[in-house]
Amino acid sequence: MRLASALVLTALIVISPLCSADQYQITGKATYSDGASVIFEEVEIQCEENEYDCHEFRGVSDRTDAYGYYEITINIDDSYDGAELILILLNENTSHIIDISEMEQSPSGTVREDINLRQSSPKPPVFSGIGCGILVLSLAFAVILVRTARRLSTPKGRMEFVGYKAPVTVDCPDCDYKVEQHLLIRHLIVDHDYDAFDAGELAGEIFRGNWSPPEED
């Protein structure tokens, strides 16, 4: 019995290294075509349809940090050496071939796989906001120019543009003649022989809109 137990234990010790899985780490930096770092975006493992050794790693992912670096860790054994992984980032594919010897030779125990995208980096929101602001200001300026041009196309508009303001006119209660408001009292006194007090009182009623023509008997 003791001999059998010893043989089983010895077999487990011999076989266990052959069946053990090692951690395989893929690290790298993701950049856009203009060299800008791809920050806070997901890098995910996908596989070709005929790459069966890769399928169990499908969906394993990591998110790039503020500098564009990522690190994906999977558990493999020697049978996975040479298998192809597809790294998906922003709908672009990067092929990675599992290379156990490279991992073993690396001082950090990792395999480097930088991802260089074909697409350009998106414009930062601050520049988008500035662009929108410039567009709004340009439209407002264009509207002002159009209105000013229309105003200057008439003699009255040109006079108002240089500061001239047309005087307010009112109807004379006696002759229906249009008189500039500030000249009404003088018109009543000179042209209609009104007493100065009566002319001022009548003009006040007209200015306030309280005056109405007397009813005829």
C-alpha positions in Angstrom: 0.0 0.0 0.0 2.8 2.4 0.9 4.6 1.5 -2.3 1.5 2.3 -4.4 1.1 5.6 -2.7 4.7 6.5 -3.2 4.4 5.6 -6.9 1.3 7.8 -7.4 3.0 10.7 -5.6 6.1 10.4 -7.7 4.0 10.3 -10.9 2.2 13.5 -9.9 5.4 15.2 -9.1 6.9 14.2 -12.5 3.7 15.0 -14.5 2.7 18.3 -12.8 5.4 20.5 -14.4 4.3 19.1 -17.8 0.7 20.1 -17.2 1.3 23.4 -15.4 0.4 26.6 -17.2 2.5 29.7 -17.3 1.4 33.3 -17.3 2.0 34.9 -20.7 2.0 38.6 -20.6 1.6 40.9 -23.6 2.5 44.5 -23.0 2.9 47.5 -25.3 1.9 51.0 -26.2 -1.0 51.9 -28.5 -0.6 54.9 -30.7 -2.5 56.7 -33.5 -1.0 57.3 -36.9 0.1 60.7 -35.9 1.9 59.3 -32.8 -0.6 60.4 -30.2 -1.2 57.8 -27.4 -4.5 55.9 -27.5 -5.8 56.5 -23.9 -8.5 54.7 -22.0 -9.5 52.4 -24.9 -10.1 48.6 -24.7 -7.6 46.1 -26.3 -9.4 42.8 -26.7 -8.2 39.3 -27.9 -10.1 37.8 -30.9 -9.2 34.9 -33.0 -9.3 33.7 -36.6 -11.9 31.1 -37.2 -9.4 28.3 -37.9 -7.1 29.2 -35.0 -8.6 26.8 -32.5 -5.7 27.2 -30.0 -6.7 30.8 -29.5 -10.4 30.5 -28.9 -10.2 30.0 -25.1 -8.6 33.5 -24.9 -11.3 35.2 -26.8 -12.7 38.3 -25.0 -9.7 38.7 -22.6 -9.0 42.4 -22.6 -7.3 45.3 -20.9 -7.8 49.1 -21.1 -4.9 51.4 -22.1 -3.8 53.8 -19.4 -3.3 57.6 -19.6 -0.1 57.0 -21.5 -1.4 54.4 -24.0 0.1 51.4 -22.3 -1.8 48.1 -21.9 -1.0 44.6 -20.4 -2.9 41.4 -21.2 -2.2 38.2 -19.2 -3.3 34.7 -20.2 -2.4 31.2 -19.0 -0.7 29.0 -21.5 1.5 25.9 -21.8 4.0 24.8 -24.5 1.2 23.6 -26.8 0.2 27.2 -27.4 3.5 28.3 -28.8 3.1 29.8 -32.3 -0.7 30.3 -31.9 -2.0 33.6 -33.4 -3.9 36.1 -31.3 -5.8 39.0 -32.9 -5.7 42.2 -30.8 -8.7 44.4 -31.5 -8.4 48.2 -30.7 -10.9 50.7 -32.1 -12.0 48.2 -34.8 -8.4 47.7 -36.1 -6.6 44.4 -35.9 -3.1 43.6 -34.8 -1.7 40.1 -35.1 0.3 38.7 -32.2 2.1 35.2 -32.4 2.6 33.6 -29.0 6.3 33.2 -28.6 7.3 31.4 -25.3 11.0 31.7 -26.0 10.8 35.5 -26.2 8.9 35.6 -23.0 11.5 33.4 -21.2 14.4 35.5 -22.6 12.8 38.8 -21.5 14.1 40.2 -18.2 10.6 41.3 -17.3 9.0 38.0 -18.4 6.7 39.8 -20.9 6.4 40.0 -24.6 6.3 43.4 -26.3 3.6 44.1 -28.9 3.1 47.8 -29.7 -0.1 48.7 -31.6 0.1 51.4 -34.3 -3.3 52.4 -35.6 -3.9 53.6 -39.1 -6.5 56.2 -37.9 -5.6 59.7 -36.7 -6.3 60.8 -33.1 -9.6 62.5 -32.5 -9.6 66.2 -31.9 -9.7 67.1 -28.2 -13.1 68.5 -27.0 -11.6 71.9 -26.1 -10.6 72.5 -29.8 -14.1 71.4 -30.9 -15.6 73.9 -28.5 -13.3 76.7 -29.8 -14.2 75.7 -33.3 -18.0 75.9 -32.6 -17.4 79.3 -30.8 -15.6 80.7 -33.8 -18.3 79.4 -36.1 -21.1 81.1 -34.1 -19.1 84.4 -33.9 -18.5 84.2 -37.7 -22.2 83.7 -38.3 -23.2 86.6 -36.0 -20.6 88.9 -37.6 -22.0 87.9 -41.1 -25.6 88.8 -39.9 -24.4 92.2 -38.6 -22.6 92.9 -41.9 -25.8 92.1 -43.9 -28.0 94.2 -41.7 -25.5 97.1 -41.9 -25.3 96.9 -45.6 -29.1 97.0 -45.9 -29.3 99.9 -43.6 -26.7 101.9 -45.6 -28.5 101.2 -48.8 -31.2 103.9 -48.0 -30.7 107.6 -47.3 -32.5 107.3 -44.0 -30.4 104.4 -42.9 -27.2 106.3 -43.8 -28.3 109.3 -41.8 -29.1 107.1 -38.8 -25.8 105.3 -39.2 -23.9 108.6 -38.7 -26.0 109.5 -35.6 -28.9 111.4 -37.1 -32.3 110.5 -35.6 -35.5 111.7 -37.4 -37.6 113.9 -35.1 -40.9 112.7 -33.8 -43.9 114.5 -35.5 -47.4 115.0 -34.3 -50.6 116.2 -36.0 -51.7 119.8 -35.3 -55.2 119.7 -33.7 -56.3 122.7 -35.7 -54.9 122.2 -39.2 -53.9 118.5 -39.3 -50.5 119.7 -40.3 -47.6 117.4 -39.2 -45.4 119.3 -36.9 -42.2 118.2 -35.2 -43.0 117.5 -31.6 -40.6 120.1 -30.1 -42.1 122.8 -32.4 -45.8 122.2 -31.7 -46.2 124.8 -29.0 -44.5 127.4 -31.2 -46.8 126.4 -34.1 -49.9 126.8 -32.0 -48.9 130.2 -30.7 -47.6 131.7 -34.0 -49.9 130.1 -36.6 -53.1 129.7 -34.5 -52.8 132.6 -32.1 -53.0 130.3 -29.0 -52.2 131.7 -25.6 -48.9 130.4 -24.4 -50.4 128.7 -21.4 -53.2 127.1 -23.6 -50.7 126.0 -26.2 -48.6 124.3 -23.6 -51.5 122.6 -22.0 -52.9 121.3 -25.4 -49.4 120.2 -26.5 -49.1 118.2 -23.2 -52.3 116.4 -23.8 -51.3 115.5 -27.4 -47.9 114.2 -26.2 -49.5 112.1 -23.5 -52.1 110.8 -26.0 -55.0 112.2 -23.9 -56.2 114.7 -26.5 -59.2 114.0 -28.7 -61.0 116.4 -31.0 -64.1 118.1 -29.5 -67.5 116.8 -30.6 -69.4 118.9 -33.0 -72.9 120.1 -31.9 
